[in-house]
Amino acid sequence: MRIIDLRGQVLSRAELLAAMPRAAMGTSEATDLVRPILDDVKERGAAALRDFEEKFDHVRPEHLRVPEEEIQAALTTLDPEVRAAIEESVRRARAVAANQVPKDFHTDLAPGARVAERWIPIQRVGLYVPGGKAVYPSSVIMNAVPAQAAGVESLAIATPPARDDAKGLPNKTILATCAILGVHEVYAVGGAQAIAMFAYGAKGSEPQDGAVLCDPVDKITGPGNIFVATAKSLVSAFVGIDAVAGPTEIGIIADKDANPSLLAADLIGQAEHDELAGSVLFTDSPELAGKVQENLAYRVPRTEHAERVHTSLSGTQSAIVLTDGLDQSIDAANAYAAEHLEIQTADADAVVKRIKNAGAIFRGPYSPVPLGDYMSGSNHVLPTGGTARFAAGLGVHTFMKPVEVIEYDEEGLKALAARINAFAVSEDLPAHGECVLSRFVKDPYDKETLREQEKEAGLL
């Protein structure tokens, strides 16, 4: 891994942000490829979806919407150990999600003057589950569980067909996970075409599709590759999205007493995801940095995806950042704003309290990132590319919207009527004031007598 040496430097905030390693991530290059896919699905619906599945996933699904019997059949053939792991992951995720549900509240401001807030579930959500280098039943859990806890009434999942399935069905473990979660609307559709299907809906093209294959959704969530990210960005003007996700990343703050073998294992674990995955270690110990490099040299060749890991760790998005001390390590980590941030220091609690920017924080050597990926109860759909400076990970709140309810009676409005009118006039919006005054005076448009009218009505 390359070294970024910040020692002896006093950097401005802008300089510190610029010094952080990043993957070359942008959606502009993919836009020209993705936009025609979106347009074609919008126009031709299921016919276009089948064409794109044949082109990109090399299979032409007979059933774009997976039949219910196939979903249930996948559960019956699921390995018992895998099923137990999935069910435990679901149980823990549901326990956390249940406590995330926001509470309605109200504020009484004066007699007859109340503002309340209701949290309303989004009505219909499309959940994207990627395929490609790996299979992600965990992403089914991370998307569906908080949506269900929020009370979303209509959930649809899209995931690519499995490459080894002659019928063009998705991976059986993903289907089994849908069965465990009670999700029945599943589509064998991947990539940008899946995002188009969710955004626009899709008319059927074969008898088994029906007249309407898929209704449009109100929000799309879930990770994906550059083409999925680009598609989400392009449709975000009229359908909600969780985020435009970039390559995954880990940051680790470690001091001299951290275990270099575990640090190397954690960096490798994240690098395994993708050649563009970022792995960054922040430490004030050159000795520790050297030992981590030695452990990487020993471990990387021995892991199954050694070539992918090596590419990731040697890329510009990965580095060991040397600092003058723990304070600078924390500052650098806050500038990096990692998707996953591990804290492996002597006083981890003190460091955790000083973290301002991270998608999720993993405290101590026994809270590695894969724990969060699968079974900690937390959500693994997290902000990437430094967006943790202003964005949060997926949760129940992602699938709900706060709506204020204004409850004023005659007495409550009367106490403010004259002041509202004055405010409205100051903004040159007199009809706003006249709207309110009409409830209390005879002629709000007669400006010569308005003052007297207000006094007679008891507004002044």
C-alpha positions as CSV (number, residue, x, y, z in Angstrom):
1,M,0.0,0.0,0.0
2,R,1.2,3.5,-0.7
3,I,2.1,5.9,2.1
4,I,0.5,9.4,2.6
5,D,2.7,11.2,5.1
6,L,0.9,14.1,6.9
7,R,3.5,14.4,9.6
8,G,4.9,17.9,10.2
9,Q,2.2,19.5,8.1
10,V,-0.5,22.0,9.2
11,L,-3.2,21.5,6.6
12,S,-6.3,23.6,6.0
13,R,-9.6,21.9,5.8
14,A,-9.5,22.0,2.0
15,E,-6.0,20.7,1.9
16,L,-6.8,17.8,4.3
17,L,-9.9,16.9,2.2
18,A,-7.8,16.9,-1.0
19,A,-5.1,14.7,0.6
20,M,-7.5,11.8,1.2
21,P,-7.3,8.8,-1.1
22,R,-10.3,8.4,-3.4
23,A,-11.4,6.1,-6.2
24,A,-11.9,7.7,-9.5
25,M,-15.7,7.6,-9.4
26,G,-18.0,9.5,-11.6
27,T,-21.2,8.8,-13.5
28,S,-20.7,11.1,-16.4
29,E,-18.9,8.5,-18.5
30,A,-21.7,6.0,-18.1
31,T,-24.6,8.5,-18.8
32,D,-24.4,8.1,-22.6
33,L,-24.8,4.3,-22.2
34,V,-27.5,4.4,-19.5
35,R,-29.9,7.0,-20.9
36,P,-30.9,4.9,-24.0
37,I,-31.6,2.0,-21.6
38,L,-33.9,4.1,-19.5
39,D,-35.7,5.5,-22.5
40,D,-36.2,2.1,-24.1
41,V,-37.6,0.5,-20.9
42,K,-39.9,3.5,-20.5
43,E,-41.2,3.0,-24.1
44,R,-41.3,-0.8,-24.5
45,G,-41.5,-2.1,-21.0
46,A,-41.0,-5.9,-20.6
47,A,-39.9,-6.4,-24.2
48,A,-37.0,-4.0,-23.6
49,L,-36.2,-5.7,-20.2
50,R,-35.9,-9.1,-21.9
51,D,-33.7,-7.7,-24.6
52,F,-31.3,-6.1,-22.1
53,E,-31.2,-9.2,-19.8
54,E,-30.2,-11.2,-22.9
55,K,-27.6,-8.7,-23.8
56,F,-26.0,-8.1,-20.4
57,D,-26.8,-11.2,-18.4
58,H,-26.8,-13.6,-21.3
59,V,-30.2,-15.1,-20.5
60,R,-33.7,-14.3,-21.7
61,P,-36.0,-14.8,-18.7
62,E,-39.4,-16.4,-19.5
63,H,-40.7,-14.9,-16.2
64,L,-39.4,-11.5,-15.5
65,R,-41.5,-11.5,-12.3
66,V,-40.4,-14.6,-10.4
67,P,-43.3,-17.0,-9.8
68,E,-44.2,-17.4,-6.1
69,E,-43.6,-21.2,-6.3
70,E,-40.0,-20.6,-7.3
71,I,-39.5,-18.3,-4.3
72,Q,-40.8,-20.9,-1.9
73,A,-39.0,-23.7,-3.6
74,A,-35.7,-21.9,-3.1
75,L,-36.4,-21.9,0.6
76,T,-36.9,-25.6,0.8
77,T,-33.5,-26.3,-0.8
78,L,-31.6,-23.8,1.2
79,D,-28.6,-25.2,3.2
80,P,-29.8,-25.4,6.9
81,E,-26.7,-23.6,8.2
82,V,-27.1,-20.8,5.7
83,R,-30.8,-20.5,6.6
84,A,-30.0,-20.3,10.3
85,A,-27.5,-17.5,9.6
86,I,-30.0,-15.6,7.5
87,E,-32.7,-16.0,10.1
88,E,-30.4,-14.8,12.8
89,S,-29.4,-11.8,10.7
90,V,-33.0,-11.0,10.1
91,R,-33.9,-11.3,13.8
92,R,-31.1,-8.9,14.9
93,A,-31.9,-6.4,12.1
94,R,-35.6,-6.4,13.0
95,A,-34.8,-5.8,16.7
96,V,-32.7,-2.7,15.8
97,A,-35.2,-1.5,13.2
98,A,-38.1,-1.7,15.6
99,N,-36.3,0.8,17.9
100,Q,-35.5,3.1,15.0
101,V,-39.2,3.9,14.2
102,P,-39.6,7.6,14.9
103,K,-42.4,8.8,17.2
104,D,-45.1,11.2,16.3
105,F,-45.1,14.4,18.4
106,H,-46.9,17.7,18.9
107,T,-45.9,21.1,20.2
108,D,-48.5,23.4,21.8
109,L,-47.5,27.0,21.2
110,A,-50.4,28.9,22.7
111,P,-54.1,28.2,23.4
112,G,-55.6,26.7,20.2
113,A,-52.2,26.6,18.5
114,R,-50.6,23.3,17.9
115,V,-48.1,21.9,15.4
116,A,-47.9,18.1,15.2
117,E,-45.6,15.9,13.2
118,R,-46.6,12.5,11.7
119,W,-44.2,10.0,10.2
120,I,-45.8,8.4,7.2
121,P,-44.4,5.4,5.4
122,I,-43.5,5.7,1.7
123,Q,-46.2,3.8,-0.1
124,R,-44.2,1.7,-2.7
125,V,-40.5,1.0,-2.7
126,G,-38.2,-0.7,-5.2
127,L,-35.3,-2.5,-3.6
128,Y,-32.3,-3.2,-5.8
129,V,-30.0,-6.2,-4.9
130,P,-26.8,-6.4,-7.0
131,G,-25.3,-9.5,-8.5
132,G,-21.9,-9.7,-10.3
133,K,-18.8,-10.6,-8.4
134,A,-20.7,-11.9,-5.4
135,V,-24.2,-12.8,-4.3
136,Y,-25.8,-10.5,-1.7
137,P,-28.7,-12.0,0.3
138,S,-27.5,-9.7,3.0
139,S,-28.5,-6.7,0.9
140,V,-32.0,-8.1,0.7
141,I,-32.1,-8.1,4.5
142,M,-30.6,-4.6,4.8
143,N,-33.1,-3.1,2.4
144,A,-36.3,-5.0,3.3
145,V,-36.2,-5.1,7.1
146,P,-36.2,-1.4,7.7
147,A,-38.8,-0.8,5.0
148,Q,-41.0,-3.4,6.6
149,A,-40.5,-1.8,10.1
150,A,-41.4,1.6,8.6
151,G,-44.7,0.2,7.4
152,V,-44.1,0.3,3.6
153,E,-47.1,-1.4,2.2
154,S,-45.7,-2.4,-1.2
155,L,-42.2,-3.8,-1.6
156,A,-40.6,-5.0,-4.9
157,I,-37.1,-6.5,-5.3
158,A,-35.1,-6.6,-8.5
159,T,-32.0,-8.6,-8.8
160,P,-30.1,-10.0,-11.9
161,P,-30.7,-13.6,-13.1
162,A,-28.2,-16.1,-11.9
163,R,-25.6,-16.9,-14.6
164,D,-26.0,-20.6,-14.1
165,D,-29.8,-20.7,-14.1
166,A,-31.3,-21.9,-17.4
167,K,-34.7,-20.4,-16.5
168,G,-33.2,-17.0,-16.0
169,L,-34.2,-17.0,-12.3
170,P,-32.2,-15.1,-9.6
171,N,-29.8,-16.8,-7.2
172,K,-31.7,-19.3,-5.1
173,T,-30.2,-17.9,-1.8
174,I,-31.5,-14.5,-2.6
175,L,-34.9,-16.0,-3.4
176,A,-34.9,-18.0,-0.2
177,T,-34.1,-14.8,1.7
178,C,-37.1,-13.1,0.1
179,A,-39.2,-16.0,1.3
180,I,-37.9,-15.7,4.8
181,L,-38.7,-12.0,4.8
182,G,-42.2,-12.5,3.3
183,V,-41.3,-10.5,0.1
184,H,-43.3,-11.9,-2.8
185,E,-42.8,-9.4,-5.6
186,V,-39.4,-10.2,-7.0
187,Y,-38.0,-9.5,-10.5
188,A,-35.2,-11.2,-12.4
189,V,-34.0,-7.9,-13.7
190,G,-30.6,-6.3,-13.1
191,G,-28.6,-3.2,-13.9
192,A,-29.8,0.1,-15.2
193,Q,-32.9,-1.6,-16.8
194,A,-34.1,-2.6,-13.3
195,I,-33.9,1.1,-12.1
196,A,-35.9,2.1,-15.2
197,M,-38.5,-0.5,-14.5
198,F,-38.9,0.8,-10.9
199,A,-38.9,4.4,-12.0
200,Y,-41.3,4.3,-14.9
201,G,-43.1,1.0,-14.4
202,A,-43.2,-1.5,-17.2
203,K,-46.0,-2.8,-19.4
204,G,-46.1,-6.5,-20.1
205,S,-45.0,-8.0,-23.5
206,E,-45.8,-11.7,-22.9
207,P,-49.0,-13.4,-21.6
208,Q,-47.3,-14.3,-18.4
209,D,-46.5,-10.7,-17.7
210,G,-50.0,-9.4,-17.7
211,A,-51.0,-6.0,-19.0
212,V,-48.7,-4.4,-16.4
213,L,-45.5,-6.2,-15.4
214,C,-44.5,-3.7,-12.7
215,D,-46.0,-0.6,-11.3
216,P,-43.7,2.4,-10.7
217,V,-42.4,3.0,-7.2
218,D,-42.0,6.1,-5.1
219,K,-38.4,5.4,-4.0
220,I,-35.5,3.2,-5.1
221,T,-32.9,1.9,-2.6
222,G,-30.0,-0.4,-2.7
223,P,-26.4,-0.5,-4.0
224,G,-25.1,-1.3,-7.4
225,N,-22.3,-0.7,-10.0
226,I,-21.6,2.4,-12.0
227,F,-24.5,1.8,-14.4
228,V,-27.0,1.3,-11.5
229,A,-25.6,4.4,-9.8
230,T,-25.9,6.5,-13.0
231,A,-29.4,5.3,-13.6
232,K,-30.5,6.2,-10.1
233,S,-29.0,9.6,-10.6
234,L,-30.8,10.2,-13.8
235,V,-34.2,9.2,-12.5
236,S,-33.8,11.0,-9.1
237,A,-35.6,14.1,-10.4
238,F,-39.0,12.4,-10.2
239,V,-38.5,9.3,-8.0
240,G,-36.8,9.1,-4.6
241,I,-33.4,7.4,-4.2
242,D,-31.3,6.6,-1.2
243,A,-28.0,7.6,-2.6
244,V,-25.7,7.4,-5.6
245,A,-23.3,4.8,-4.2
246,G,-19.7,4.6,-5.1
247,P,-17.1,1.9,-4.4
248,T,-17.1,0.5,-0.9
249,E,-14.4,1.7,1.6
250,I,-12.9,1.2,5.1
251,G,-11.0,3.5,7.3
252,I,-9.2,2.3,10.4
253,I,-7.7,4.5,13.2
254,A,-5.0,2.5,14.9
255,D,-2.4,3.3,17.5
256,K,0.9,1.6,18.3
257,D,-0.7,-1.1,20.4
258,A,-3.1,-2.3,17.7
259,N,-2.7,-5.8,16.3
260,P,-1.1,-5.5,12.8
261,S,-2.3,-8.9,11.7
262,L,-5.9,-8.0,12.4
263,L,-5.5,-4.7,10.7
264,A,-4.2,-6.4,7.6
265,A,-7.0,-8.9,7.6
266,D,-9.6,-6.0,7.9
267,L,-8.0,-4.1,5.0
268,I,-8.0,-7.2,2.9
269,G,-11.6,-8.0,3.8
270,Q,-12.8,-4.7,2.4
271,A,-10.5,-4.9,-0.7
272,E,-12.1,-8.2,-1.6
273,H,-15.3,-6.4,-2.7
274,D,-14.0,-4.6,-5.8
275,E,-10.8,-3.4,-7.5
276,L,-11.9,0.1,-6.8
277,A,-12.7,-0.6,-3.1
278,G,-10.8,1.8,-0.7
279,S,-8.8,0.6,2.3
280,V,-7.2,3.3,4.4
281,L,-5.2,3.0,7.7
282,F,-4.7,6.1,9.8
283,T,-1.8,5.7,12.3
284,D,0.8,7.7,14.1
285,S,3.1,4.7,14.4
286,P,5.5,4.1,11.5
287,E,6.4,0.8,13.2
288,L,2.8,-0.4,13.1
289,A,2.5,0.7,9.5
290,G,5.6,-1.4,8.6
291,K,4.2,-4.5,10.4
292,V,0.9,-4.1,8.6
293,Q,2.7,-4.0,5.2
294,E,4.5,-7.2,6.2
295,N,1.2,-8.9,7.1
296,L,-0.3,-7.8,3.9
297,A,2.5,-9.3,1.9
298,Y,2.0,-12.6,3.8
299,R,-1.8,-12.6,3.7
300,V,-2.8,-11.3,0.3
301,P,-1.4,-14.1,-1.8
302,R,-3.2,-16.6,0.4
303,T,-6.7,-15.3,0.0
304,E,-8.9,-16.6,-2.8
305,H,-9.4,-13.3,-4.6
306,A,-5.7,-12.3,-4.3
307,E,-5.6,-10.5,-7.6
308,R,-8.6,-8.4,-6.9
309,V,-7.4,-7.6,-3.4
310,H,-3.9,-6.6,-4.7
311,T,-5.4,-4.3,-7.3
312,S,-7.6,-2.6,-4.7
313,L,-4.8,-2.2,-2.1
314,S,-2.3,-0.8,-4.6
315,G,-4.8,1.6,-6.2
316,T,-4.9,5.4,-5.6
317,Q,-8.0,4.9,-3.4
318,S,-6.0,2.9,-0.7
319,A,-3.2,4.1,1.5
320,I,-1.6,4.1,4.9
321,V,-1.8,7.7,6.2
322,L,1.0,8.6,8.7
323,T,0.1,11.3,11.2
324,D,1.8,13.2,14.0
325,G,-0.5,11.8,16.6
326,L,-4.0,10.6,17.5
327,D,-5.5,14.1,17.1
328,Q,-4.3,14.3,13.5
329,S,-5.5,10.7,12.8
330,I,-8.9,11.7,14.0
331,D,-8.9,14.9,11.9
332,A,-7.8,12.9,8.8
333,A,-10.5,10.2,9.4
334,N,-13.2,12.9,9.7
335,A,-12.0,14.4,6.4
336,Y,-12.0,11.0,4.8
337,A,-15.6,10.3,6.1
338,A,-15.3,6.5,5.6
339,E,-18.3,4.3,4.8
340,H,-17.0,2.0,7.5
341,L,-14.7,3.3,10.2
342,E,-12.9,1.0,12.7
343,I,-11.4,2.3,15.9
344,Q,-8.6,0.2,17.2
345,T,-6.9,2.4,19.8
346,A,-6.2,2.1,23.5
347,D,-9.1,4.4,24.5
348,A,-11.6,3.6,21.8
349,D,-14.5,5.3,23.6
350,A,-12.7,8.7,23.6
351,V,-12.0,8.4,19.9
352,V,-15.6,7.4,19.1
353,K,-16.9,10.5,20.8
354,R,-14.7,12.7,18.5
355,I,-15.8,11.1,15.2
356,K,-18.0,13.5,13.3
357,N,-18.1,11.8,9.8
358,A,-18.5,8.1,9.2
359,G,-21.2,5.9,7.7
360,A,-20.9,3.4,10.7
361,I,-18.4,3.2,13.5
362,F,-16.9,-0.2,14.5
363,R,-15.4,0.1,18.0
364,G,-12.6,-2.2,19.1
365,P,-10.8,-5.2,17.6
366,Y,-13.8,-7.5,18.0
367,S,-16.2,-5.3,15.9
368,P,-14.8,-5.9,12.4
369,V,-16.7,-4.6,9.4
370,P,-18.0,-8.1,8.3
371,L,-19.9,-8.2,11.5
372,G,-21.9,-5.2,10.3
373,D,-22.1,-6.7,6.8
374,Y,-24.0,-9.7,8.0
375,M,-25.2,-9.9,11.6
376,S,-24.6,-7.0,14.0
377,G,-28.1,-5.8,13.6
378,S,-26.9,-2.5,12.0
379,N,-27.4,-1.7,8.3
380,H,-24.7,-2.1,5.8
381,V,-26.1,0.2,3.1
382,L,-23.9,3.2,4.0
383,P,-22.7,6.5,2.4
384,T,-19.5,6.3,0.4
385,G,-17.0,8.6,-1.3
386,G,-16.9,11.1,1.6
387,T,-20.7,11.7,1.6
388,A,-20.8,10.6,5.2
389,R,-20.0,14.2,5.9
390,F,-23.6,15.0,5.2
391,A,-25.5,11.7,4.6
392,A,-26.6,8.8,6.8
393,G,-26.9,5.1,6.2
394,L,-30.0,3.2,5.3
395,G,-32.5,2.8,8.1
396,V,-36.2,3.0,9.0
397,H,-36.1,6.8,8.4
398,T,-35.2,6.1,4.8
399,F,-38.6,4.7,4.2
400,M,-40.6,7.3,6.0
401,K,-41.4,11.0,5.6
402,P,-42.2,13.5,8.3
403,V,-45.3,15.5,7.6
404,E,-46.3,18.4,9.8
405,V,-50.0,18.8,10.8
406,I,-50.9,22.4,11.6
407,E,-53.8,22.6,14.1
408,Y,-54.9,26.2,14.9
409,D,-58.4,27.1,16.0
410,E,-60.1,30.5,15.8
411,E,-58.5,31.8,18.9
412,G,-55.0,30.6,17.9
413,L,-55.1,32.2,14.5
414,K,-56.7,35.4,15.7
415,A,-53.8,36.1,18.0
416,L,-51.5,36.1,15.0
417,A,-53.6,37.5,12.2
418,A,-52.4,41.1,12.3
419,R,-48.8,40.0,12.5
420,I,-49.1,37.6,9.6
421,N,-50.6,40.4,7.6
422,A,-47.7,42.7,8.4
423,F,-45.2,40.0,7.5
424,A,-47.0,39.3,4.2
425,V,-47.1,42.9,3.2
426,S,-43.4,43.3,3.9
427,E,-42.8,40.5,1.4
428,D,-45.1,42.2,-1.1
429,L,-47.6,39.3,-0.9
430,P,-50.7,41.1,0.4
431,A,-53.1,38.4,-0.7
432,H,-51.4,36.1,1.9
433,G,-52.4,38.6,4.6
434,E,-55.9,39.1,3.2
435,C,-56.4,35.4,3.2
436,V,-55.9,35.4,7.0
437,L,-57.7,38.7,7.7
438,S,-60.8,37.5,5.8
439,R,-61.6,35.2,8.7
440,F,-61.9,38.2,11.1
441,V,-62.7,41.5,9.2
442,K,-65.3,42.5,6.7
443,D,-63.2,43.9,4.0
444,P,-59.4,43.2,4.1
445,Y,-59.0,44.9,0.7
446,D,-60.1,48.3,2.0
447,K,-56.6,49.4,3.1
448,E,-57.9,52.9,4.3
449,T,-60.1,51.3,6.9
450,L,-58.1,48.2,7.6
451,R,-56.5,49.4,10.7
452,E,-59.9,50.3,12.3
453,Q,-61.3,46.9,11.1
454,E,-58.4,45.1,12.8
455,K,-59.0,47.0,16.1
456,E,-62.8,46.3,16.0
457,A,-62.1,42.6,15.4
458,G,-59.7,42.6,18.4
459,L,-56.7,41.8,16.3
460,L,-54.6,44.6,17.7
